[in-house]
Amino acid sequence: MHAIHQRVALILMIVAGLTSHRLCAQDWSKVEVQTVRLTDSVYVLAGAGGTMAVLVGEDGPLLVDSGYKETAEKTAAAVKAITDKPIRLVINTHWHFDHVGGNEALVKAGAIIIAHENVRKQMSADRHVAVIDTDVPASPPAARPAITFADSLTLHWNGEDVRIMHVPNAHTDGDSMVFFSKANVLHMGDTWFNGMYTFMDINAGGSLDGVIRAFDLALTLADDTTVIIPGHGPKADVAGLREYRTMLVTVRDRVRALKAQGKTRDEVIAAKPTKEYDAKWGQSWLDPDTWVGLIFDTMKLPSSRSERARPVRVPTD
Ligand SMILES: [Zn+2]
């Protein structure tokens, strides 16, 4: 009963978050940040946007993502409850408002924002997210990442090697995964919505092939003791990662085969390529038909070598 309760709460939270730009009825005063300690140095903060990670130590806290703008004070208070040191660094896994909303307040308090260069680009102009029919205005300059990178970046911080790796065209065109290699904790950003179908933002260059590449990279990093933090949904392990990847590849191959046969978008959706997975992953805000339509729309049939996926480079230092 408790698990079901948590799941319903999570779904409501995501739906509330994703629709908050359209509905003004969201009661931010009711949002609570839940803090969970994963290791000696790594915590997660959940409930105020995408799941955040906090790395603590001598150099001062480093945050992965900053949650909603409206709950930035609650996020800062949750970090303060862990450590007295001021937040120094914030990594954004991608540009969506439930992951970068707290940036401006954190910068005003002295933090520096780090992200893939496409996160800065996406945050610098007005955007539209079609699947939730939401316009997202450009972020103020102070909220945009001050440090950007093209491929990967390693931070040596709080005694940890923090490896930030870009995965092209997955949930968006600017996703990064963050690996705390000593603590053995991997934050996957929104390349994984655990417990539900993973949303690809087609207006921002998302694709299922990219999401699968993110899973492949995660599987090269994770071992049996790695703790995995998805952008939404409960924490996971490598077994959960493998199970979800199998589903992604099966559905991708089915949709690709139907598309190659010349089936239309409606025909592919009607063929129910996700059917045996819907009981487990299709009960959340992104229903199976919408997800299959997104896969269809973002899928290009490989017609030449140049269109095939390029491998993701894993930094070694
Ligand atoms: Zn997102």
Boltz pocket constraint, residues with backbone or C-beta under 6 A from the ligand:
constraints:
  - pocket:
      binder: B
      contacts: [[A, 94], [A, 96], [A, 171], [A, 190]]
      max_distance: 6.0
